[in-house]
Amino acid sequence: MDFLQTEASKTTRRILSLWFPRLPTDRLHRRKLHTAPQGEPPVVIAAKVASALNIYALDPRASKLGLHKGQPLANARAMVPDLVVIAANPAADAQCLESIANWCDRFTPFVALAPPDGLCFDITGAAHLFGGETAMAKTIEAALRKQRFAVRTAIAGTAAAAWALSHYASGTIAAPGTEAQVLAPLPVDALNCSSETCHALRRAGLKTIGQIAKRNRAELTARFGKAFAVSLDRALGKGDEPISPRRPMPDFMAEQKFADPVTSQEVIAATLNTLATTLSHILESRGLGARTLNAVFFRADGALYRTSIQTGAPTRDPAQIERLFRTKLDSLADPLDPGFGFDLIRLEASQTEQCAQGVNNFDDNVEAKREIAQLIDRLSTRFGAHRVLRPQAQDTHIPEGASVTVPAQSREKTGIAWQRRAAPQEIPSRPLRLFRKPEPIAVVAEMPDGPPLRFRWRQVLHTATKAEGPETIAMEWWRHPENLPTRDYFRVEDEQGRRFWLFRENDPQTSLPPRWFAHGVFA
């Protein structure tokens, strides 16, 4: 079992670059849309560039016939009449690259996309888990080639240097501090600059990176701009640039590799429990608890499943974590499919907080509070946090704004206390059920400046027998620049004993008769 704390490390930074030179055609061949036995015609992918069709990608057979990327399609057809041409699909290529990145997460969670056909890993402090940098690069390359991807790899201290080596010196592993020497013989195209800049460098007699590196920086900046000088320094290892991983790095994680892929649900559950126990010990030693945890399942065929749980309070209880994940997996609309088995299971703590243990009073019902919190976590895990809500008081006297519903797991507090509206034996002044929006009613008869005697609500006519009020509520003029009408609220009871909370809208700016609304009903 491996454990990794993903904090900043003082180890020299190491970057692994992967380049897929034939990603579009490899994607088609892997889907078996075009098999490649001997004698079949070559395949190219065409894309429109400046209203003309050019070769966007091609397979090895097309390359052997002298075709090349960027060549006009008309010229290619003249050279190879039986050429198979397929329209470019950048969206499908991007999705394929994303799936490869998912598979690569098993080596390090710090995987970044380098579109349209590359990936970039930060393998700092992780290579030793796979036998060193050379063994790690060979393992990744062999596995991807087995999946029928043409791939080139390189390792260096910066992303720019690793990119250059993977494209122009595949298999190179530049030792720390040797980027300048290793990149010196490479052509200027390895700097990944624009074609205009590369052409200008060649015209100036600068054909290799080593020749450019010998020139004065002020001269290069004046001729090609500051961005070019910065890119050159990064490639030579004199500067650094951040890479953006596809997902935020977890605070802590534990994982379990399997020599033989596992398919049993019992083994998967036991593995999650073991990983939760390992993670719990680490969190406990640091006084932390997890609020968000992710379980990642790497399938043997390259597929990846990721599921998450959240808790209302920081936790490091392995039994609770395993129970929440079991509930989550049981409630999935698309059940977890192990296929040929999972060869790696990872548990990540992506959000952690301090888990202080306070001293409780003797009259505190701690056990009951903990059981309620665990019930909220289980319900939120099964039905979704957006479906398990609790009311939260707001700083306003407007009835419909006095509270809002927030996820029950949320720990954000407004600092506003609930106000008691009635004594224990007193009839409440607010309805048990308050409508989200006041509903208009049609008044048939009413008392002067009093409540309605007869009114129609939801197509039912009601006759009032008792009434109490008014309770006048003014709108918040300091929050709303417009002059909103005041409200006169009445508690009204009809002949059947049903009680309503009605109000009259008083707008002094209009001569129209006041409007009446039903805002709630009492029990």
C-alpha positions in Angstrom: 0.0 0.0 0.0 1.3 3.4 -0.9 0.6 6.7 0.9 1.3 10.1 -0.5 1.0 13.5 1.1 0.7 16.0 -1.7 2.5 18.9 -0.2 5.2 21.1 -1.7 8.4 19.2 -1.8 12.0 20.5 -1.8 13.0 17.7 -4.3 14.2 18.9 -7.7 11.2 19.3 -10.0 10.9 16.6 -12.7 8.5 16.7 -15.6 7.5 13.9 -17.9 6.1 14.8 -21.3 4.1 12.4 -23.5 3.5 13.2 -27.2 1.1 11.2 -29.4 2.1 12.0 -33.0 -0.7 10.0 -34.6 -3.5 10.5 -32.0 -6.4 11.1 -34.5 -5.6 8.1 -36.7 -4.7 5.9 -33.6 -8.1 6.8 -32.2 -9.8 5.5 -35.4 -7.8 2.4 -35.6 -8.5 1.5 -32.0 -12.2 1.9 -32.6 -11.8 -0.6 -35.5 -13.3 1.8 -37.9 -10.2 1.2 -40.1 -8.2 -1.9 -39.6 -4.6 -1.9 -40.9 -3.8 -5.2 -42.5 -1.3 -5.4 -45.3 -2.7 -4.2 -48.6 -5.3 -1.8 -47.1 -5.2 1.8 -48.4 -3.5 4.4 -46.2 -5.6 6.7 -44.1 -5.3 10.5 -43.7 -7.5 13.0 -41.8 -8.2 16.3 -43.5 -9.1 19.7 -42.1 -9.9 22.9 -43.7 -7.2 25.6 -43.5 -7.9 29.0 -45.2 -10.7 27.5 -47.3 -8.4 24.6 -48.5 -8.3 21.0 -47.3 -4.9 20.0 -45.9 -3.7 16.8 -44.2 -4.3 17.2 -40.5 -3.0 13.7 -39.5 -2.0 10.5 -41.2 -1.2 6.9 -40.3 2.2 5.2 -40.8 1.3 3.7 -44.2 0.6 7.2 -45.5 3.9 8.5 -44.1 5.8 5.7 -45.9 4.3 6.9 -49.2 5.8 10.4 -48.8 2.7 12.2 -47.5 3.2 14.6 -44.7 1.2 16.7 -42.2 0.1 20.1 -43.7 0.2 18.9 -47.3 -2.7 20.0 -49.5 -5.2 17.1 -49.9 -5.3 17.6 -53.7 -1.6 16.9 -54.0 -1.9 13.9 -51.7 -4.7 12.4 -53.8 -2.6 12.9 -56.9 0.3 10.9 -55.3 -1.9 8.2 -53.8 -5.2 7.8 -55.7 -6.7 5.1 -53.3 -6.2 7.3 -50.3 -8.9 7.0 -47.5 -9.8 10.5 -46.4 -11.7 11.2 -43.1 -12.9 14.6 -41.8 -11.1 15.9 -38.7 -13.0 15.6 -35.4 -11.1 17.7 -32.8 -13.7 17.1 -30.2 -13.3 13.4 -30.4 -9.6 13.7 -30.3 -9.8 15.9 -27.2 -12.1 13.3 -25.5 -9.6 10.6 -26.4 -6.7 12.6 -24.9 -8.8 13.1 -21.8 -9.4 9.4 -21.4 -5.6 8.7 -21.8 -5.0 11.3 -19.0 -7.5 9.5 -16.8 -5.6 6.3 -17.3 -2.3 8.1 -16.5 -3.7 9.3 -13.1 -2.6 5.9 -11.7 1.0 7.2 -11.9 0.5 10.6 -10.4 -2.5 12.8 -9.8 -0.6 15.8 -11.2 -1.5 15.2 -14.9 -2.0 18.2 -17.2 -3.2 18.4 -20.8 -0.9 19.7 -23.5 -3.4 19.9 -26.4 -4.0 18.9 -29.0 -1.9 15.7 -28.7 0.2 15.7 -25.5 0.2 15.3 -21.8 2.5 16.6 -19.1 3.1 15.0 -15.7 4.8 16.4 -12.6 6.5 13.2 -11.3 8.5 14.9 -8.6 8.9 12.5 -5.7 6.8 9.8 -7.4 9.2 8.1 -9.8 10.8 5.9 -7.1 7.4 4.2 -6.7 7.9 2.7 -10.2 11.6 1.9 -10.1 13.0 5.2 -11.1 12.5 7.7 -13.9 13.7 5.4 -16.7 11.6 2.4 -15.5 8.6 4.7 -15.1 8.9 6.2 -18.6 9.3 2.7 -20.1 6.4 1.3 -18.2 4.1 4.1 -19.4 5.3 3.9 -23.0 5.0 0.1 -23.2 1.5 0.2 -21.7 0.3 2.9 -24.1 1.8 1.1 -27.1 0.0 -2.0 -26.0 -3.2 0.1 -26.3 -2.2 0.8 -29.9 -1.0 4.4 -29.3 2.1 5.8 -30.9 3.8 7.7 -28.1 7.1 9.5 -27.4 8.4 10.3 -23.9 11.0 12.5 -22.3 11.8 13.7 -18.8 13.4 17.1 -17.9 13.3 19.7 -15.2 10.9 22.0 -17.0 7.8 21.5 -19.0 9.2 23.3 -22.0 12.4 21.2 -22.0 10.4 18.0 -21.6 8.1 19.0 -24.5 11.1 19.7 -26.8 12.8 16.4 -26.0 9.6 14.3 -26.5 9.1 15.9 -29.9 12.7 15.9 -31.2 14.7 13.5 -29.0 12.2 10.8 -27.7 13.4 8.7 -24.8 15.8 11.3 -23.5 16.0 11.8 -19.7 17.8 15.1 -19.0 19.5 15.0 -15.6 18.8 18.0 -13.4 20.7 21.1 -14.6 21.7 19.6 -18.0 18.7 20.9 -20.0 20.9 23.4 -21.8 23.4 20.8 -23.0 20.8 18.2 -24.0 18.7 20.7 -26.0 21.7 22.4 -27.7 21.7 20.3 -30.9 17.9 20.4 -31.3 16.4 22.5 -34.1 14.8 25.8 -33.4 11.3 24.3 -33.9 11.8 22.5 -30.6 11.2 25.9 -28.8 7.5 25.6 -29.8 7.4 29.1 -31.2 5.5 30.4 -34.2 6.5 29.4 -37.8 7.3 33.1 -38.5 9.8 33.2 -35.6 11.4 29.9 -36.6 11.8 31.2 -40.2 13.3 34.5 -39.0 15.8 32.5 -36.8 16.9 30.4 -39.7 17.4 33.4 -41.9 19.6 34.9 -39.2 21.7 31.7 -39.3 20.4 30.4 -36.0 19.4 26.8 -36.7 19.8 25.1 -33.4 18.9 25.9 -29.8 22.6 25.9 -28.8 23.3 28.7 -31.3 20.4 30.8 -30.0 21.5 30.3 -26.4 24.9 31.8 -27.1 23.3 35.1 -28.3 22.8 38.1 -26.1 19.4 38.1 -24.4 18.9 41.8 -25.0 19.4 41.2 -28.7 16.9 38.3 -28.8 14.4 40.3 -26.8 14.7 43.3 -29.1 14.3 41.2 -32.3 11.8 38.5 -31.2 10.1 39.9 -28.1 10.3 39.2 -24.4 8.0 36.2 -24.6 10.5 34.4 -26.8 13.4 35.1 -24.4 11.3 33.8 -21.5 10.4 30.6 -23.5 14.1 30.0 -24.3 15.1 30.4 -20.6 12.4 27.9 -19.6 13.5 25.4 -22.2 17.1 25.7 -21.0 16.1 25.2 -17.4 16.9 28.7 -16.3 13.2 29.5 -15.6 10.2 27.7 -14.4 6.6 27.6 -15.4 3.6 26.2 -13.6 1.6 23.4 -15.1 -2.1 23.3 -14.5 -3.4 19.8 -13.5 -6.8 18.8 -14.7 -8.0 18.4 -11.1 -7.0 20.1 -7.9 -4.4 18.1 -6.0 -5.8 16.2 -3.0 -4.4 17.0 0.5 -3.7 13.4 1.2 -4.3 10.1 -0.5 -3.7 6.3 -0.1 -3.9 3.7 -2.7 -3.8 -0.1 -3.1 -2.3 -1.8 -6.2 -3.3 -5.4 -7.1 -1.1 -7.9 -8.9 -4.3 -9.5 -10.2 -7.3 -7.2 -11.0 -10.1 -7.6 -8.4 -13.8 -7.9 -9.3 -15.4 -9.0 -6.0 -17.5 -6.4 -4.2 -16.4 -7.7 -0.9 -12.8 -7.2 -1.8 -13.5 -3.7 -3.0 -15.4 -2.8 0.2 -12.6 -4.3 2.3 -10.0 -2.3 0.3 -11.9 1.0 0.9 -12.0 0.2 4.6 -8.3 -0.5 4.7 -7.5 2.7 2.8 -9.8 4.7 5.1 -7.9 3.3 8.1 -4.6 4.3 6.6 -5.8 7.7 5.8 -7.4 8.1 9.2 -4.0 7.5 11.0 -2.3 10.2 9.0 -5.1 12.7 9.5 -5.2 11.9 13.2 -1.5 12.5 13.6 -2.0 16.0 12.1 -5.2 16.8 14.0 -7.2 17.0 10.7 -10.5 15.5 9.5 -11.8 15.1 5.9 -14.8 17.0 4.6 -14.6 15.7 1.0 -13.2 12.3 0.0 -12.9 10.8 -3.5 -12.7 7.1 -4.3 -11.0 6.4 -7.7 -11.2 3.0 -9.3 -8.7 2.2 -12.1 -9.9 -0.6 -14.3 -7.5 -3.0 -16.1 -8.7 -1.9 -19.5 -7.9 1.7 -18.9 -11.4 2.9 -17.8 -11.6 5.1 -14.7 -14.5 5.5 -12.2 -14.5 8.4 -9.7 -17.0 9.0 -6.9 -17.1 11.5 -4.0 -18.7 11.9 -0.6 -19.0 14.9 1.7 -19.5 15.2 5.4 -21.1 17.9 7.5 -18.1 17.9 9.9 -14.5 16.8 9.6 -14.2 13.1 10.1 -11.5 10.5 10.2 -13.7 7.5 11.3 -12.9 4.6 8.9 -16.2 2.9 9.6 -18.1 6.1 8.8 -16.1 6.7 5.6 -16.6 3.1 4.4 -20.3 3.2 5.2 -20.8 6.4 3.3 -19.0 5.1 0.2 -21.0 1.8 0.4 -24.2 3.9 0.4 -22.9 6.0 -2.5 -22.0 3.0 -4.6 -25.3 1.4 -3.9 -27.2 4.5 -5.0 -25.4 5.0 -8.3 -27.7 5.1 -11.3 -24.9 3.5 -13.3 -23.6 0.8 -11.0 -19.8 0.3 -10.6 -18.7 -2.1 -13.4 -15.4 -3.8 -12.6 -15.2 -5.3 -16.1 -12.0 -7.4 -16.1 -11.2 -6.0 -12.7 -9.6 -3.0 -10.9 -5.8 -3.1 -10.7 -5.6 0.1 -8.5 -8.0 1.7 -6.0 -7.2 5.1 -4.6 -8.8 7.1 -1.7 -8.2 10.9 -1.7 -8.9 13.5 1.0 -9.4 16.5 -1.2 -10.7 18.8 1.5 -9.5 18.7 5.1 -10.1 20.8 8.1 -8.9 21.0 11.7 -10.7 18.4 13.8 -10.4 19.9 17.3 -11.7 17.9 20.2 -13.4 20.2 22.7 -14.6 19.6 26.2 -18.4 19.0 26.4 -20.7 20.0 29.2 -22.4 17.3 31.3 -25.8 18.2 29.9 -24.7 18.1 26.2 -26.4 15.3 24.3 -23.2 14.7 22.2 -24.3 11.2 21.1 -27.6 12.4 19.7 -26.0 15.3 17.9 -23.5 12.9 16.3 -26.2 10.5 15.2 -28.2 13.3 13.6 -25.0 14.5 11.8 -24.3 11.0 10.5 -27.9 10.6 9.4 -27.6 13.8 7.4 -24.4 12.6 5.8 -26.1 9.2 4.8 -29.1 10.9 3.4 -27.0 13.5 1.5 -24.8 10.8 0.1 -27.8 8.7 -1.1 -30.1 11.5 -2.4 -27.6 14.3 -3.0 -26.6 17.3 -0.8 -29.0 19.6 -2.8 -32.0 17.5 -1.7 -31.3 17.4 2.1 -31.8 21.0 3.3 -32.2 22.9 6.5 -33.7 26.4 7.2 -31.3 29.2 8.1 -32.4 32.5 9.6 -31.8 35.8 7.7 -31.4 39.3 8.9 -34.8 40.6 7.6 -38.3 41.2 8.9 -39.9 40.4 5.5 -41.8 37.1 6.1 -40.7 35.3 2.9 -37.1 36.3 3.4 -36.8 35.5 7.1 -35.2 32.1 6.2 -33.5 30.3 3.3 -32.9 26.6 2.8 -29.2 25.6 2.6 -27.7 22.1 2.3 -27.9 20.4 5.7 -24.2 19.6 5.5 -23.2 23.2 5.2 -21.4 24.7 8.1 -21.7 28.3 7.1 -23.5 30.3 9.8 -25.1 33.7 9.4 -24.9 34.6 13.1 -28.7 35.3 13.1 -30.7 33.6 15.8 -34.2 32.4 15.4 -36.8 34.7 17.1 -39.5 33.1 19.3 -42.9 34.3 18.0 -45.1 32.8 20.6 -45.0 31.5 24.2 -45.3 27.7 24.8 -49.1 27.9 25.3 -49.8 30.8 23.0 -51.3 30.6 19.5 -48.5 31.3 16.9 -48.6 34.6 15.1 -47.0 33.1 12.0 -48.4 30.2 9.9 -47.0 26.7 10.0 -46.9 26.7 6.2 -45.6 29.8 4.5 -45.9 30.0 0.7 -42.8 30.6 -1.2 -44.6 33.4 -3.1 -47.8 35.1 -1.9 -50.8 33.9 -3.9 -53.4 36.4 -5.1 -57.0 36.1 -3.9 -60.2 37.6 -5.2 -62.1 39.5 -2.5 -65.9 39.3 -2.8 -66.8 41.3 0.2 -64.7 43.1 2.9 -64.9 45.3 5.9 -63.8 48.9 5.6 -60.1 48.9 6.5 -60.5 45.4 7.7 -60.1 41.8 6.6 -62.2 40.2 3.7 -65.6 38.8 4.6 -65.7 36.5 1.6 -62.8 35.7 -0.7 -61.9 33.1 -3.4 -58.6 31.3 -3.2 -57.6 28.5 -5.6 -61.1 28.5 -7.1 -62.7 27.9 -3.7 -65.0 30.5 -2.0 -64.4 31.0 1.7 -66.5 32.9 4.2 -64.7 34.5 7.2 -66.1 34.0 10.7 -63.2 35.2 12.7 -60.3 37.6 12.1 -57.4 39.2 13.9 -55.3 42.1 12.8 -53.9 44.1 11.2 -50.2 43.6 11.6 -48.5 46.2 9.4 -45.2 45.4 7.9 -43.2 48.0 5.9 -40.7 47.0 3.2 -37.0 47.5 3.7 -36.5 50.9 2.1 -32.8 50.9 2.9 -32.3 47.8 0.7 -34.7 48.6 -2.1 -34.4 52.0 -3.8 -38.0 51.7 -5.2 -40.9 52.6 -2.9 -42.5 49.3 -2.2 -46.0 49.1 -0.8 -46.6 48.2 2.9 -48.6 45.2 3.9 -51.5 44.8 6.4 -51.6 41.1 7.6 -54.7 39.4 9.1 -55.3 36.0 10.6 -58.6 34.8 9.2 -60.7 31.7 10.0 -63.5 30.5 7.7 -66.6 28.5 8.4 -64.8 25.1 8.2 -62.2 26.2 10.8 -59.4 26.7 8.3 -57.1 29.5 9.2 -55.3 31.7 6.6 -52.7 34.4 6.8 -53.8 37.2 4.4 -52.4 40.6 3.7 -53.5 43.7 1.8 -51.0 45.6 -0.3 -51.2 49.4 0.3 -49.6 51.3 -2.5 -50.0 55.1 -2.0 -48.7 55.8 -5.5 -51.7 54.3 -7.3 -55.4 55.0 -7.2 -56.3 51.4 -7.9 -58.0 49.4 -5.1 -55.6 47.4 -2.9 -54.7 43.9 -3.8 -55.1 40.9 -1.5 -52.9 37.9 -1.1 -52.7 34.6 0.8 -49.3 34.1 2.3 -49.7 31.0 4.4 -52.0 28.6 6.2 -52.1 27.6 9.9 -52.3 24.1 11.2 
